């Protein structure tokens, strides 16, 4: 049974996951992390979660957002490089 990133991802060449499937999984994980941080923050406001739990959740969300922005920047940069290539 596959776990982690390889779970539920279509196989590309030589049994490796394809790029689109990996990006879809990364995006889904990022959205889940952001939603989780939101839930913990609301619980913190209502007094149902500790300050440390709220800080940890917000820091995880910040890390996830920073990673998503970095990946987006790399993808845009790669696209721009490809669009400048002579055919």
N, C-alpha and C positions, 0 to 999 in steps of 0.2 A: 504494500500500500504506500503510495507516494504522499509525502508531506511537504509543507512549506510552499515555496515558490513553484515547485514542479507539479503540485497537485492541480489537476483540472486544466492544465495547459496543453494545447495542441503540440504535437511533435513536428519538428522541422527535419532537416537533413540529419542523418545519423542518430535519430532519436532525440535530438536536442530541441528544446522549445523554440518556437519562432518568435521573432522580435515583437510582433503585434500582440501576441498572447502574453508575453512577459510584461510589456507596457500596460496592458489591460489589468493584469494582476497587481502591478505596482500602484496603478491608479486606484483600484479598489481598496487596497490596503491603506493608502493615504487618506481616502475618504473615510474609511472606518476609524482611523486614528483621530481624525479631526472631529468626527461625530462623538467619539468616546470622550475626548477632551471637553467638548461642549457639555455633555451630560454630567461629567464630574464637576465642571465649573458651576453648573446650576445647583448641583447637590451641595457644593461648598457654600453658595449663597444662602441656601436654605438651612445650613448648619448640619447637613447629613454627611458631609465628607470633611476630612481633616485638611488643614492648610497645606500640609506636605503632599497629600494626594492631589490637590488642585494644582500645586506648583509642578509636580511631576507630569501630570497630564498636559498642562500648558506647554511645558518644555518639550515633551514628545511631539506635540502638535507643531511647535515652532521648528523643531528639527525636520519633521516631515515636510513642512512647507518649504523650508530652505532647500531640501533635497529635490523636491518637485520643481522648484524654480531653476535649480542648477541643471536638471535633466532637460527641462524645456529649453533653456538657453543653448545647451549642446545640440539638441535636435534642430533648433532654428539655425544655428551656425552651420551644421552639416547640410541642411537644405539649401542655404545660401551658397555654400561651396559647390554643391551639385548644380545649382542653377547657373553658376558662372562658367561651368565647364563647356568647352567647345564640343559640338557634336560632329 
